């Protein structure tokens, strides 16, 4: 974890690094639901940044919760909507 509590998966997801996210999700010791100091998960960061493929990969993982709220009450859906990432919004709505 970095000084903000973000994991490597969180950083890779937020920056749209598809290959890195894929490798990390293949590791059974990597928890895709670990939140950082702001209460955000890798899915939150991916959705906020509009990374459609990474969001799709995270949503396909068992145990990933699409409606999880961060410390400010934001969900991945509200973060994507705020930034007008329509493709990500559709993925998140389909998961619910």
C-alpha positions in Angstrom: 0.0 0.0 0.0 1.1 3.5 -0.7 0.8 6.5 1.8 -2.9 6.8 0.8 -3.6 3.2 1.4 -3.9 2.4 -2.3 -2.9 -1.1 -3.5 -1.1 -1.9 -6.7 -4.4 -3.1 -8.1 -6.1 0.2 -7.2 -3.3 2.2 -8.9 -3.3 0.0 -12.0 -7.1 0.1 -12.2 -7.2 3.9 -11.9 -4.7 4.3 -14.6 -6.3 1.9 -17.0 -3.4 -0.6 -17.1 -5.3 -3.6 -18.5 -2.4 -6.1 -18.6 -1.4 -5.3 -15.0 -5.0 -5.5 -13.7 -5.4 -8.9 -15.5 -2.2 -10.3 -13.9 -3.2 -9.1 -10.5 -6.7 -10.4 -10.7 -5.3 -13.8 -11.6 -3.4 -13.9 -8.3 -5.7 -15.5 -5.6 -3.9 -13.5 -2.9 -5.0 -10.2 -4.4 -8.3 -8.8 -2.9 -10.1 -6.6 -5.4 -12.3 -5.2 -2.7 -9.6 -3.7 -0.5 -10.3 0.0 0.0 -7.9 2.8 0.5 -7.9 5.6 3.1 -10.7 7.3 1.2 -12.8 4.1 1.3 -12.3 3.7 -2.5 -11.8 0.3 -4.2 -10.1 -0.4 -7.5 -13.5 -0.4 -9.1 -14.2 3.1 -7.8 -10.9 4.4 -9.3 -11.5 2.6 -12.6 -15.1 3.9 -12.9 -14.1 7.5 -12.0 -11.4 7.5 -14.7 -13.6 5.9 -17.3 -11.6 2.8 -17.9 -14.2 0.5 -19.5 -12.2 -2.6 -20.0 -10.7 -2.5 -16.5 -14.2 -1.9 -15.1 -15.5 -4.9 -17.0 -12.6 -7.1 -15.7 -13.2 -6.0 -12.1 -17.0 -6.5 -12.3 -16.4 -10.1 -13.6 -14.5 -11.0 -10.5 -16.5 -12.8 -7.8 -17.0 -10.7 -4.7 -16.6 -7.3 -6.3 -19.4 -5.1 -5.1 -20.5 -2.4 -7.6 -22.6 -0.4 -5.1 -19.9 0.0 -2.4 -19.8 3.6 -1.0 -16.6 5.4 -0.2 -16.1 7.7 2.8 -17.9 10.5 1.1 -20.9 8.3 0.2 -19.9 8.0 -3.5 -20.4 4.7 -5.4 -18.5 3.7 -8.6 -21.7 4.6 -10.5 -21.9 8.1 -9.1 -18.2 8.7 -9.8 -18.7 7.5 -13.4 -21.8 9.6 -13.8 -20.2 12.7 -12.4 -17.5 12.3 -15.1 -19.9 11.3 -17.9 -18.3 8.0 -18.6 -21.4 6.5 -20.4 -19.9 3.1 -21.2 -18.8 2.5 -17.6 -22.2 3.7 -16.4 -23.9 1.0 -18.6 -21.6 -1.7 -17.2 -22.3 -0.7 -13.7 -26.1 -0.6 -14.3 -26.0 -4.0 -15.9 -24.2 -5.5 -12.9 -27.0 -4.3 -10.5 
